[in-house]
Amino acid sequence: MIVTIDGPAGSGKSAAALRLAKRLHVPHLDTGAMYRAVALDALEQRLLDNPDAIGNRARLLSIDFDWAEDPALILLNGKNVADEIRTPQVTEITWQAADNPWVREELVKRQRKIGDDCVKLHGGMVTEGRDQGTIVFPHATFKFFLDAHPEERARRRINQLQAKGINADLNEILQQILQRDMRDQSRAVGPLARSADAISIDTTDLTLDEVVDKMFERVHAGSAANKT
């Protein structure tokens, strides 16, 4: 069983995916973390002005998840970079990995391999990102698309940054989110889009528990129907 959760930044998909995976007792794959890891490496190797080099290097990188941790840690060439990839500096440049067609081709292959392994070893996986239900797992068992008003997504991002001791301006964050939406939706490869068979959930006025409950109920009902 593969469950995909797609949506724009700040829609709540990461937190919801993690909780849903726990309730279903399957691993949670944060595909955005993989693109962030590639971007971090490009930053460290000073390759940000060389898309070809970023694409070539992506094929050589070791990107793994430590599923024993909760949430899973992401390891870049054996190093835990879970905190480093969440800094504002990396957030600002992640598009240079996400928009790179060679990077996307490589990471899509890896995500599918992770999905196959999780189905064999754990019976399934919850994966979240921008193109999981449309490109990576078009035949997923269950598909969800989460969204929320841009202003609410900006407020959530502010709260995340404040929790890390980082001050930010709401209007500035809102503009960044709107720009990111435009970039995600217009990229040539793996754009943000809702799959025609995905279940849409507006999370603007919902708590995290309410969002997870809605998804769990759908998965539970669908699984029960498949057994009859």
MDAnalysis code that builds the backbone (N, CA, C; Angstrom):
import MDAnalysis as mda
import numpy as np

u = mda.Universe.empty(684, n_residues=228, atom_resindex=np.repeat(np.arange(228), 3), trajectory=True)
u.add_TopologyAttr("name", ["N", "CA", "C"] * 228)
u.add_TopologyAttr("resid", np.arange(1, 229))
u.add_TopologyAttr("resname", ["MET", "ILE", "VAL", "THR", "ILE", "ASP", "GLY", "PRO", "ALA", "GLY", "SER", "GLY", "LYS", "SER", "ALA", "ALA", "ALA", "LEU", "ARG", "LEU", "ALA", "LYS", "ARG", "LEU", "HIS", "VAL", "PRO", "HIS", "LEU", "ASP", "THR", "GLY", "ALA", "MET", "TYR", "ARG", "ALA", "VAL", "ALA", "LEU", "ASP", "ALA", "LEU", "GLU", "GLN", "ARG", "LEU", "LEU", "ASP", "ASN", "PRO", "ASP", "ALA", "ILE", "GLY", "ASN", "ARG", "ALA", "ARG", "LEU", "LEU", "SER", "ILE", "ASP", "PHE", "ASP", "TRP", "ALA", "GLU", "ASP", "PRO", "ALA", "LEU", "ILE", "LEU", "LEU", "ASN", "GLY", "LYS", "ASN", "VAL", "ALA", "ASP", "GLU", "ILE", "ARG", "THR", "PRO", "GLN", "VAL", "THR", "GLU", "ILE", "THR", "TRP", "GLN", "ALA", "ALA", "ASP", "ASN", "PRO", "TRP", "VAL", "ARG", "GLU", "GLU", "LEU", "VAL", "LYS", "ARG", "GLN", "ARG", "LYS", "ILE", "GLY", "ASP", "ASP", "CYS", "VAL", "LYS", "LEU", "HIS", "GLY", "GLY", "MET", "VAL", "THR", "GLU", "GLY", "ARG", "ASP", "GLN", "GLY", "THR", "ILE", "VAL", "PHE", "PRO", "HIS", "ALA", "THR", "PHE", "LYS", "PHE", "PHE", "LEU", "ASP", "ALA", "HIS", "PRO", "GLU", "GLU", "ARG", "ALA", "ARG", "ARG", "ARG", "ILE", "ASN", "GLN", "LEU", "GLN", "ALA", "LYS", "GLY", "ILE", "ASN", "ALA", "ASP", "LEU", "ASN", "GLU", "ILE", "LEU", "GLN", "GLN", "ILE", "LEU", "GLN", "ARG", "ASP", "MET", "ARG", "ASP", "GLN", "SER", "ARG", "ALA", "VAL", "GLY", "PRO", "LEU", "ALA", "ARG", "SER", "ALA", "ASP", "ALA", "ILE", "SER", "ILE", "ASP", "THR", "THR", "ASP", "LEU", "THR", "LEU", "ASP", "GLU", "VAL", "VAL", "ASP", "LYS", "MET", "PHE", "GLU", "ARG", "VAL", "HIS", "ALA", "GLY", "SER", "ALA", "ALA", "ASN", "LYS", "THR"])
u.atoms.positions = np.array([
    [0.844, -1.195, 0.000],
    [0.000, 0.000, 0.000],
    [0.879, 1.245, 0.000],
    [0.708, 2.063, -1.000],
    [1.401, 3.348, -1.079],
    [0.374, 4.457, -0.901],
    [0.627, 5.365, 0.035],
    [-0.232, 6.526, 0.252],
    [0.572, 7.764, -0.107],
    [0.078, 8.558, -1.052],
    [0.786, 9.781, -1.437],
    [0.058, 11.002, -0.892],
    [0.849, 11.978, -0.460],
    [0.309, 13.243, 0.023],
    [1.092, 14.368, -0.656],
    [0.414, 15.094, -1.519],
    [1.049, 16.212, -2.212],
    [0.413, 17.521, -1.766],
    [1.107, 18.609, -2.054],
    [0.576, 19.916, -1.707],
    [1.666, 20.961, -1.662],
    [1.276, 22.226, -1.636],
    [2.250, 23.322, -1.604],
    [2.892, 23.470, -0.237],
    [3.916, 24.293, -0.163],
    [4.613, 24.556, 1.090],
    [3.657, 25.143, 2.115],
    [3.710, 24.617, 3.337],
    [2.885, 25.152, 4.407],
    [1.489, 24.587, 4.480],
    [1.175, 23.611, 3.629],
    [-0.169, 23.026, 3.633],
    [-0.352, 22.031, 4.775],
    [0.748, 21.670, 5.416],
    [0.679, 20.745, 6.546],
    [0.936, 19.311, 6.177],
    [1.396, 19.074, 4.947],
    [1.536, 17.692, 4.488],
    [2.634, 16.914, 5.217],
    [3.715, 17.585, 5.596],
    [4.810, 16.862, 6.257],
    [4.387, 16.328, 7.623],
    [3.808, 17.200, 8.439],
    [3.366, 16.776, 9.769],
    [2.251, 15.748, 9.662],
    [1.327, 15.954, 8.709],
    [0.219, 15.022, 8.534],
    [0.715, 13.668, 8.036],
    [1.664, 13.686, 7.113],
    [2.204, 12.433, 6.577],
    [2.899, 11.632, 7.670],
    [3.638, 12.326, 8.515],
    [4.354, 11.643, 9.595],
    [3.372, 10.976, 10.558],
    [2.328, 11.696, 10.935],
    [1.353, 11.130, 11.867],
    [0.532, 10.010, 11.242],
    [0.179, 10.189, 9.984],
    [-0.585, 9.144, 9.312],
    [0.241, 7.864, 9.206],
    [1.516, 8.016, 8.883],
    [2.402, 6.850, 8.782],
    [2.471, 6.103, 10.117],
    [2.516, 6.853, 11.219],
    [2.547, 6.222, 12.535],
    [1.274, 5.428, 12.782],
    [0.135, 5.998, 12.425],
    [-1.137, 5.319, 12.658],
    [-1.278, 4.080, 11.782],
    [-0.655, 4.119, 10.610],
    [-0.720, 2.975, 9.703],
    [0.424, 1.988, 9.926],
    [1.373, 2.376, 10.789],
    [2.528, 1.525, 11.121],
    [3.386, 1.223, 9.881],
    [3.621, 2.259, 9.091],
    [4.483, 2.138, 7.917],
    [5.463, 3.308, 7.910],
    [6.561, 3.220, 7.158],
    [7.527, 4.322, 7.088],
    [6.951, 5.559, 6.411],
    [7.546, 6.698, 6.733],
    [7.175, 7.982, 6.142],
    [8.357, 8.499, 5.332],
    [8.108, 8.802, 4.057],
    [9.161, 9.321, 3.182],
    [8.929, 10.794, 2.900],
    [9.874, 11.615, 3.305],
    [9.848, 13.055, 3.039],
    [10.714, 13.301, 1.813],
    [10.090, 13.358, 0.643],
    [10.871, 13.504, -0.583],
    [11.489, 14.891, -0.704],
    [10.848, 15.883, -0.077],
    [11.431, 17.217, -0.102],
    [12.794, 17.247, 0.553],
    [12.976, 16.410, 1.562],
    [14.265, 16.341, 2.242],
    [15.362, 15.869, 1.291],
    [14.991, 15.025, 0.341],
    [15.978, 14.530, -0.620],
    [16.455, 15.660, -1.525],
    [15.523, 16.496, -1.986],
    [15.916, 17.631, -2.829],
    [16.710, 18.655, -2.021],
    [16.346, 18.823, -0.775],
    [17.090, 19.727, 0.087],
    [18.523, 19.224, 0.287],
    [18.678, 17.918, 0.404],
    [20.012, 17.343, 0.588],
    [20.892, 17.596, -0.636],
    [20.307, 17.442, -1.818],
    [21.060, 17.722, -3.044],
    [21.440, 19.199, -3.102],
    [20.516, 20.066, -2.703],
    [20.798, 21.506, -2.704],
    [21.894, 21.849, -1.707],
    [21.841, 21.225, -0.531],
    [22.879, 21.453, 0.476],
    [24.245, 21.046, -0.060],
    [24.297, 19.903, -0.716],
    [25.566, 19.451, -1.287],
    [26.061, 20.418, -2.345],
    [25.148, 20.904, -3.197],
    [25.536, 21.858, -4.235],
    [26.081, 23.137, -3.620],
    [25.477, 23.558, -2.516],
    [25.954, 24.750, -1.808],
    [27.352, 24.517, -1.263],
    [27.544, 23.389, -0.632],
    [28.848, 23.087, -0.028],
    [29.938, 22.909, -1.084],
    [29.550, 22.379, -2.244],
    [30.528, 22.152, -3.317],
    [30.653, 23.354, -4.259],
    [29.890, 24.416, -3.968],
    [29.909, 25.641, -4.770],
    [29.542, 25.369, -6.225],
    [28.418, 24.647, -6.402],
    [27.971, 24.265, -7.732],
    [26.663, 24.938, -8.139],
    [26.189, 25.896, -7.344],
    [24.876, 26.470, -7.575],
    [24.735, 27.150, -8.929],
    [25.832, 27.549, -9.540],
    [25.767, 28.195, -10.854],
    [26.045, 27.208, -11.979],
    [26.015, 25.897, -11.650],
    [26.339, 24.879, -12.646],
    [25.322, 23.733, -12.583],
    [24.161, 23.897, -13.237],
    [23.111, 22.873, -13.191],
    [23.576, 21.496, -13.654],
    [24.415, 21.457, -14.680],
    [24.899, 20.165, -15.170],
    [25.699, 19.436, -14.096],
    [26.536, 20.184, -13.385],
    [27.354, 19.579, -12.335],
    [26.480, 19.089, -11.181],
    [25.431, 19.856, -10.861],
    [24.505, 19.432, -9.794],
    [23.832, 18.132, -10.196],
    [23.386, 18.045, -11.461],
    [22.740, 16.840, -11.942],
    [23.666, 15.647, -11.946],
    [24.886, 15.843, -12.394],
    [25.856, 14.750, -12.422],
    [26.204, 14.281, -11.011],
    [26.363, 15.233, -10.102],
    [26.747, 14.877, -8.742],
    [25.603, 14.166, -8.013],
    [24.365, 14.518, -8.347],
    [23.216, 13.895, -7.684],
    [23.231, 12.380, -7.867],
    [23.721, 11.922, -9.015],
    [23.765, 10.485, -9.284],
    [24.789, 9.771, -8.397],
    [25.734, 10.536, -7.862],
    [26.815, 9.939, -7.073],
    [26.583, 10.039, -5.566],
    [25.628, 10.864, -5.167],
    [25.397, 11.084, -3.747],
    [24.736, 9.885, -3.081],
    [25.133, 9.651, -1.854],
    [24.454, 8.662, -1.022],
    [23.422, 9.414, -0.181],
    [22.144, 9.125, -0.421],
    [21.050, 9.751, 0.329],
    [20.209, 8.646, 0.942],
    [20.280, 8.526, 2.245],
    [19.600, 7.438, 2.948],
    [18.753, 7.988, 4.084],
    [17.832, 7.160, 4.559],
    [16.998, 7.509, 5.703],
    [17.222, 6.510, 6.829],
    [17.347, 7.030, 8.026],
    [17.463, 6.182, 9.213],
    [16.065, 6.009, 9.784],
    [15.376, 4.935, 9.372],
    [13.995, 4.711, 9.762],
    [13.854, 4.381, 11.249],
    [14.983, 4.065, 11.905],
    [14.912, 3.723, 13.330],
    [14.604, 4.948, 14.183],
    [14.863, 6.137, 13.630],
    [14.595, 7.372, 14.355],
    [13.197, 7.888, 14.026],
    [12.652, 8.688, 14.919],
    [11.302, 9.226, 14.735],
    [11.307, 10.732, 14.993],
    [11.196, 11.585, 13.950],
    [11.079, 11.192, 12.545],
    [12.401, 10.675, 11.987],
    [12.318, 10.020, 10.842],
    [13.521, 9.441, 10.237],
    [14.551, 10.522, 9.942],
    [15.799, 10.200, 10.183],
    [16.884, 11.122, 9.873],
    [17.298, 10.933, 8.418],
    [17.699, 12.002, 7.765],
    [18.214, 11.887, 6.413],
    [19.731, 11.992, 6.467],
    [20.386, 11.060, 5.804],
    [21.841, 10.973, 5.823],
    [22.383, 11.280, 4.435],
    [23.228, 12.279, 4.359],
    [23.876, 12.661, 3.111],
    [25.315, 12.190, 3.169],
    [25.648, 11.221, 2.334],
    [26.974, 10.611, 2.361],
    [27.341, 10.165, 3.779],
    [26.345, 9.589, 4.457],
    [26.556, 9.034, 5.790],
    [26.439, 10.019, 6.926],
    [26.260, 11.305, 6.627],
    [26.179, 12.342, 7.655],
    [24.732, 12.770, 7.878],
    [24.334, 12.884, 9.126],
    [22.997, 13.358, 9.457],
    [22.895, 14.847, 9.139],
    [22.019, 15.180, 8.186],
    [21.865, 16.591, 7.789],
    [20.431, 17.065, 8.029],
    [19.715, 16.393, 8.915],
    [18.303, 16.706, 9.154],
    [18.086, 18.163, 9.543],
    [19.006, 18.729, 10.319],
    [18.868, 20.129, 10.728],
    [19.408, 21.077, 9.665],
    [20.505, 20.720, 9.049],
    [21.132, 21.605, 8.069],
    [20.232, 21.882, 6.871],
    [19.462, 20.894, 6.444],
    [18.640, 21.095, 5.245],
    [17.420, 21.967, 5.518],
    [17.140, 22.279, 6.794],
    [15.959, 23.077, 7.132],
    [16.299, 24.540, 7.385],
    [17.527, 24.948, 7.175],
    [17.888, 26.343, 7.397],
    [17.303, 27.213, 6.284],
    [17.028, 28.490, 6.571],
    [16.515, 29.393, 5.524],
    [17.419, 29.449, 4.297],
    [18.720, 29.337, 4.509],
    [19.654, 29.406, 3.384],
    [19.414, 28.260, 2.403],
    [19.213, 27.054, 2.933],
    [18.970, 25.906, 2.057],
    [17.570, 25.982, 1.454],
    [16.606, 26.452, 2.240],
    [15.243, 26.598, 1.721],
    [15.231, 27.493, 0.477],
    [16.010, 28.558, 0.495],
    [16.032, 29.510, -0.613],
    [16.620, 28.924, -1.897],
    [17.461, 27.908, -1.774],
    [18.125, 27.363, -2.963],
    [17.632, 25.982, -3.364],
    [16.681, 25.419, -2.610],
    [16.228, 24.064, -2.904],
    [15.646, 23.962, -4.308],
    [15.067, 25.046, -4.816],
    [14.504, 25.023, -6.170],
    [15.550, 24.673, -7.213],
    [16.825, 24.975, -6.934],
    [17.861, 24.690, -7.916],
    [18.100, 23.189, -8.070],
    [17.716, 22.428, -7.045],
    [17.735, 20.970, -7.172],
    [16.404, 20.466, -7.697],
    [15.305, 21.037, -7.161],
    [13.966, 20.570, -7.533],
    [13.632, 20.851, -9.002],
    [14.162, 21.936, -9.551],
    [13.878, 22.302, -10.947],
    [14.842, 21.645, -11.931],
    [15.838, 20.968, -11.416],
    [16.860, 20.359, -12.267],
    [16.344, 19.017, -12.807],
    [16.164, 18.873, -14.119],
    [15.576, 17.639, -14.662],
    [16.407, 16.391, -14.386],
    [17.731, 16.527, -14.338],
    [18.583, 15.368, -14.074],
    [18.479, 14.936, -12.615],
    [18.364, 15.922, -11.729],
    [18.178, 15.612, -10.311],
    [16.838, 14.915, -10.109],
    [15.782, 15.443, -10.720],
    [14.452, 14.853, -10.555],
    [14.415, 13.433, -11.110],
    [15.031, 13.222, -12.249],
    [15.056, 11.878, -12.833],
    [15.722, 10.887, -11.873],
    [16.826, 11.302, -11.293],
    [17.554, 10.426, -10.371],
    [16.765, 10.171, -9.097],
    [16.208, 11.231, -8.517],
    [15.513, 11.064, -7.238],
    [14.184, 10.332, -7.393],
    [13.521, 10.503, -8.523],
    [12.288, 9.739, -8.770],
    [12.598, 8.246, -8.782],
    [13.692, 7.857, -9.425],
    [14.086, 6.443, -9.428],
    [14.341, 5.947, -8.016],
    [15.010, 6.752, -7.231],
    [15.319, 6.352, -5.860],
    [14.053, 6.262, -5.009],
    [13.138, 7.204, -5.213],
    [11.890, 7.179, -4.441],
    [11.068, 5.943, -4.772],
    [11.033, 5.563, -6.021],
    [10.309, 4.349, -6.404],
    [10.959, 3.108, -5.798],
    [12.274, 3.110, -5.754],
    [12.988, 1.973, -5.144],
    [12.671, 1.902, -3.652],
    [12.653, 3.057, -2.984],
    [12.306, 3.095, -1.559],
    [10.880, 2.578, -1.364],
    [9.977, 2.986, -2.250],
    [8.597, 2.533, -2.157],
    [8.483, 1.023, -2.291],
    [9.172, 0.463, -3.268],
    [9.159, -0.990, -3.458],
    [9.685, -1.709, -2.218],
    [10.782, -1.187, -1.668],
    [11.381, -1.813, -0.487],
    [10.439, -1.739, 0.710],
    [9.784, -0.586, 0.889],
    [8.881, -0.414, 2.032],
    [7.656, -1.320, 1.928],
    [7.159, -1.502, 0.715],
    [6.018, -2.399, 0.530],
    [6.417, -3.831, 0.885],
    [7.611, -4.248, 0.459],
    [8.075, -5.607, 0.725],
    [8.375, -5.828, 2.209],
    [8.993, -4.821, 2.841],
    [9.444, -4.999, 4.222],
    [8.418, -4.596, 5.265],
    [7.598, -3.594, 4.944],
    [6.687, -3.037, 5.947],
    [5.218, -3.061, 5.523],
    [4.954, -3.487, 4.313],
    [3.577, -3.537, 3.847],
    [3.080, -2.247, 3.230],
    [3.913, -1.209, 3.238],
    [3.487, 0.049, 2.642],
    [4.345, 1.220, 3.051],
    [3.898, 2.421, 2.660],
    [4.648, 3.641, 2.930],
    [3.729, 4.833, 2.721],
    [3.953, 5.892, 3.497],
    [3.307, 7.185, 3.266],
    [4.387, 8.114, 2.734],
    [4.185, 8.661, 1.558],
    [5.192, 9.531, 0.960],
    [4.578, 10.884, 0.623],
    [5.339, 11.943, 0.860],
    [4.808, 13.288, 0.608],
    [5.785, 14.146, -0.172],
    [5.199, 15.043, -0.978],
    [6.025, 15.919, -1.797],
    [5.181, 16.783, -2.709],
    [5.652, 16.955, -3.952],
    [4.937, 17.779, -4.926],
    [4.382, 16.941, -6.081],
    [5.033, 15.810, -6.366],
    [4.671, 15.028, -7.554],
    [4.485, 13.553, -7.251],
    [4.196, 13.219, -6.010],
    [4.124, 11.817, -5.633],
    [2.941, 11.085, -6.261],
    [1.780, 11.712, -6.266],
    [0.606, 11.067, -6.820],
    [0.478, 11.194, -8.327],
    [1.225, 12.125, -8.918],
    [1.123, 12.364, -10.359],
    [2.242, 11.699, -11.146],
    [3.473, 11.782, -10.647],
    [4.636, 11.307, -11.393],
    [5.268, 10.060, -10.780],
    [5.566, 10.123, -9.506],
    [6.353, 9.050, -8.883],
    [5.527, 7.791, -8.669],
    [4.343, 7.949, -8.088],
    [3.483, 6.791, -7.816],
    [2.080, 7.029, -8.385],
    [1.951, 7.051, -9.712],
    [0.646, 7.323, -10.328],
    [-0.407, 6.257, -10.017],
    [0.033, 5.080, -9.593],
    [-0.906, 4.004, -9.279],
    [-0.965, 3.746, -7.775],
    [-0.684, 4.767, -6.985],
    [-0.718, 4.627, -5.520],
    [-2.102, 4.171, -5.062],
    [-2.117, 3.451, -3.942],
    [-3.381, 2.932, -3.405],
    [-4.314, 4.055, -2.981],
    [-3.735, 5.065, -2.315],
    [-4.509, 6.223, -1.860],
    [-3.715, 7.485, -2.167],
    [-4.430, 8.516, -2.623],
    [-3.786, 9.789, -2.945],
    [-4.531, 10.934, -2.259],
    [-3.752, 11.838, -1.674],
    [-4.330, 13.019, -1.035],
    [-3.610, 14.258, -1.547],
    [-4.345, 15.372, -1.583],
    [-3.750, 16.664, -1.933],
    [-4.194, 17.668, -0.884],
    [-3.235, 18.168, -0.121],
    [-3.531, 19.129, 0.937],
    [-3.217, 20.542, 0.458],
    [-4.048, 21.485, 0.879],
    [-3.821, 22.879, 0.520],
    [-4.350, 23.762, 1.648],
    [-3.975, 25.022, 1.629],
    [-4.451, 25.993, 2.618],
    [-4.243, 27.382, 2.037],
    [-4.962, 28.375, 2.570],
    [-4.803, 29.746, 2.100],
    [-3.352, 30.190, 2.285],
    [-2.800, 30.935, 1.343],
    [-1.407, 31.367, 1.437],
    [-1.081, 32.082, 2.746],
    [-1.979, 32.920, 3.233],
    [-1.720, 33.653, 4.484],
    [-1.563, 32.689, 5.654],
    [-2.382, 31.653, 5.688],
    [-2.278, 30.654, 6.753],
    [-0.983, 29.864, 6.628],
    [-0.602, 29.555, 5.417],
    [0.658, 28.828, 5.212],
    [1.845, 29.673, 5.637],
    [1.777, 30.973, 5.388],
    [2.849, 31.875, 5.810],
    [2.934, 31.931, 7.332],
    [1.771, 31.987, 8.000],
    [1.773, 32.014, 9.466],
    [2.379, 30.736, 10.041],
    [2.086, 29.620, 9.412],
    [2.651, 28.352, 9.878],
    [4.167, 28.350, 9.737],
    [4.641, 28.889, 8.623],
    [6.086, 28.953, 8.403],
    [6.740, 29.865, 9.441],
    [6.106, 30.981, 9.769],
    [6.616, 31.885, 10.797],
    [6.739, 31.148, 12.127],
    [5.718, 30.377, 12.470],
    [5.738, 29.630, 13.728],
    [6.860, 28.600, 13.753],
    [7.090, 27.945, 12.607],
    [8.179, 26.971, 12.526],
    [9.532, 27.645, 12.755],
    [9.720, 28.796, 12.129],
    [10.988, 29.513, 12.272],
    [11.174, 30.030, 13.695],
    [10.100, 30.556, 14.286],
    [10.197, 31.060, 15.657],
    [10.540, 29.949, 16.637],
    [10.033, 28.749, 16.366],
    [10.345, 27.611, 17.232],
    [11.832, 27.275, 17.197],
    [12.493, 27.680, 16.113],
    [13.930, 27.447, 15.979],
    [14.742, 28.691, 16.362],
    [14.046, 29.710, 16.886],
    [14.729, 30.925, 17.293],
    [15.063, 31.852, 16.149],
    [14.354, 31.705, 15.024],
    [14.612, 32.522, 13.844],
    [13.457, 33.503, 13.649],
    [13.766, 34.783, 13.620],
    [12.744, 35.801, 13.411],
    [12.543, 36.051, 11.915],
    [11.298, 36.259, 11.517],
    [11.009, 36.504, 10.102],
    [9.790, 37.408, 9.979],
    [9.713, 38.115, 8.860],
    [8.607, 39.028, 8.594],
    [7.503, 38.291, 7.844],
    [6.256, 38.448, 8.309],
    [5.135, 37.726, 7.720],
    [4.964, 38.042, 6.239],
    [5.019, 39.311, 5.880],
    [4.838, 39.686, 4.473],
    [5.945, 39.118, 3.592],
    [7.144, 39.113, 4.126],
    [8.266, 38.563, 3.362],
    [8.080, 37.061, 3.144],
    [7.671, 36.354, 4.191],
    [7.448, 34.916, 4.077],
    [6.300, 34.626, 3.121],
    [5.246, 35.450, 3.173],
    [4.111, 35.272, 2.270],
    [4.547, 35.411, 0.818],
    [5.369, 36.416, 0.519],
    [5.848, 36.599, -0.850],
    [6.711, 35.425, -1.290],
    [7.519, 34.900, -0.374],
    [8.346, 33.737, -0.695],
    [7.480, 32.531, -1.030],
    [6.403, 32.354, -0.270],
    [5.501, 31.226, -0.503],
    [4.797, 31.358, -1.852],
    [4.345, 32.560, -2.173],
    [3.678, 32.784, -3.454],
    [4.639, 32.545, -4.622],
    [5.870, 32.993, -4.471],
    [6.880, 32.771, -5.506],
    [7.188, 31.284, -5.643],
    [7.235, 30.604, -4.490],
    [7.511, 29.166, -4.518],
    [6.370, 28.406, -5.180],
    [5.124, 28.824, -4.899],
    [3.968, 28.201, -5.544],
    [4.081, 28.321, -7.058],
    [4.396, 29.516, -7.525],
    [4.500, 29.756, -8.962],
    [5.598, 28.899, -9.582],
    [6.728, 28.813, -8.882],
    [7.850, 28.021, -9.388],
    [7.495, 26.540, -9.404],
    [6.867, 26.060, -8.323],
    [6.505, 24.648, -8.234],
    [5.498, 24.248, -9.309],
    [4.550, 25.138, -9.579],
    [3.492, 24.824, -10.534],
    [3.940, 24.937, -11.981],
    [4.981, 25.716, -12.232],
    [5.392, 25.981, -13.608],
    [6.650, 25.229, -14.038],
    [7.254, 24.458, -13.119],
    [8.470, 23.751, -13.530],
    [8.157, 22.735, -14.620],
    [9.106, 22.538, -15.506],
    [8.898, 21.679, -16.677],
    [8.788, 20.206, -16.298],
    [9.494, 19.796, -15.251],
    [9.506, 18.391, -14.852],
    [8.981, 18.259, -13.428],
    [7.996, 17.391, -13.225],
    [7.457, 17.141, -11.891],
    [6.822, 18.345, -11.236],
    [5.968, 19.081, -11.948],
    [5.349, 20.262, -11.341],
    [4.348, 19.875, -10.259],
    [4.087, 20.823, -9.366],
    [3.052, 20.621, -8.355],
    [1.696, 20.600, -9.045],
    [0.960, 19.513, -8.871],
    [-0.363, 19.395, -9.476],
    [-1.169, 18.371, -8.699],
    [-2.468, 18.539, -8.717],
    [-3.328, 17.570, -8.043],
    [-3.717, 16.476, -9.022],
    [-3.456, 15.249, -8.648],
    [-3.874, 14.118, -9.464],
    [-5.396, 14.089, -9.532],
    [-5.924, 13.723, -10.677],
    [-7.378, 13.714, -10.871],
    [-8.089, 12.809, -9.883],
    [-7.400, 11.765, -9.414],
    [-8.028, 10.834, -8.479],
    [-7.600, 11.058, -7.028],
    [-6.995, 12.203, -6.753],
    [-6.576, 12.516, -5.380],
    [-7.728, 13.125, -4.595],
    [-7.749, 12.865, -3.307],
    [-8.735, 13.440, -2.400],
    [-8.192, 14.758, -1.885],
    [-8.883, 15.854, -2.153],
    [-8.424, 17.183, -1.743],
    [-8.917, 17.507, -0.337],
    [-8.025, 18.076, 0.472],
    [-8.374, 18.503, 1.823],
    [-7.836, 19.908, 2.052],
    [-8.737, 20.849, 2.340],
    [-8.339, 22.213, 2.681],
    [-8.034, 22.233, 4.178],
    [-6.780, 22.461, 4.522],
    [-6.356, 22.391, 5.927],
    [-6.392, 23.733, 6.640],
    [-6.858, 24.780, 5.951],
    [-6.801, 26.129, 6.513],
    [-7.388, 26.209, 7.916],
    [-8.571, 25.666, 8.095],
    [-9.280, 25.780, 9.372],
    [-9.324, 24.467, 10.140],
    [-8.459, 23.542, 9.790],
    [-8.440, 22.239, 10.455],
    [-7.203, 22.100, 11.323],
    [-7.347, 21.391, 12.431],
    [-6.185, 21.057, 13.244],
    [-5.451, 19.905, 12.577],
    [-4.220, 19.673, 13.000],
    [-3.452, 18.566, 12.443],
    [-4.165, 17.234, 12.693],
    [-4.699, 17.061, 13.889],
    [-5.410, 15.821, 14.208],
    [-6.611, 15.618, 13.297],
    [-7.317, 16.704, 12.990],
    [-8.500, 16.596, 12.127],
    [-8.105, 16.189, 10.707],
    [-6.995, 16.734, 10.234],
    [-6.514, 16.376, 8.899],
    [-6.140, 14.903, 8.843],
    [-5.390, 14.460, 9.846],
    [-4.948, 13.063, 9.882],
    [-6.145, 12.128, 10.021],
    [-7.109, 12.508, 10.844],
    [-8.313, 11.684, 11.012],
    [-9.033, 11.494, 9.676],
    [-9.158, 12.575, 8.907],
    [-9.839, 12.487, 7.613],
    [-9.122, 11.496, 6.685],
    [-7.802, 11.580, 6.642],
    [-7.050, 10.688, 5.768],
    [-7.104, 9.246, 6.268],
    [-6.958, 9.072, 7.567],
    [-6.977, 7.722, 8.128],
    [-8.318, 7.046, 7.867],
    [-9.394, 7.798, 8.029],
    [-10.727, 7.234, 7.800],
    [-10.886, 6.776, 6.352],
    [-10.359, 7.575, 5.419],
    [-10.431, 7.203, 4.004],
    [-9.627, 5.931, 3.733],
    [-8.408, 5.888, 4.282],
    [-7.556, 4.711, 4.073],
    [-8.187, 3.487, 4.723],
    [-8.674, 3.640, 5.933],
    [-9.282, 2.524, 6.652],
    [-10.511, 2.003, 5.909],
    [-11.364, 2.930, 5.454],
    [-12.570, 2.526, 4.722],
    [-12.213, 1.855, 3.402],
    [-11.228, 2.410, 2.705],
    [-10.813, 1.835, 1.436],
    [-10.191, 0.469, 1.594],
    [-9.380, 0.303, 2.634],
    [-8.740, -0.988, 2.887],
    [-9.778, -2.034, 3.247],
    [-10.756, -1.643, 4.052],
    [-11.818, -2.571, 4.442],
    [-12.649, -2.997, 3.235],
    [-12.917, -2.041, 2.345],
    [-13.706, -2.345, 1.144],
    [-12.964, -3.316, 0.236],
    [-11.634, -3.164, 0.165],
    [-10.841, -4.030, -0.692],
    [-10.793, -5.467, -0.189],
    [-11.037, -5.633, 1.124],
    [-10.975, -6.968, 1.699],
    [-12.289, -7.733, 1.545],
    [-13.362, -6.983, 1.235],
    [-14.679, -7.634, 1.116],
    [-14.923, -8.141, -0.299],
])
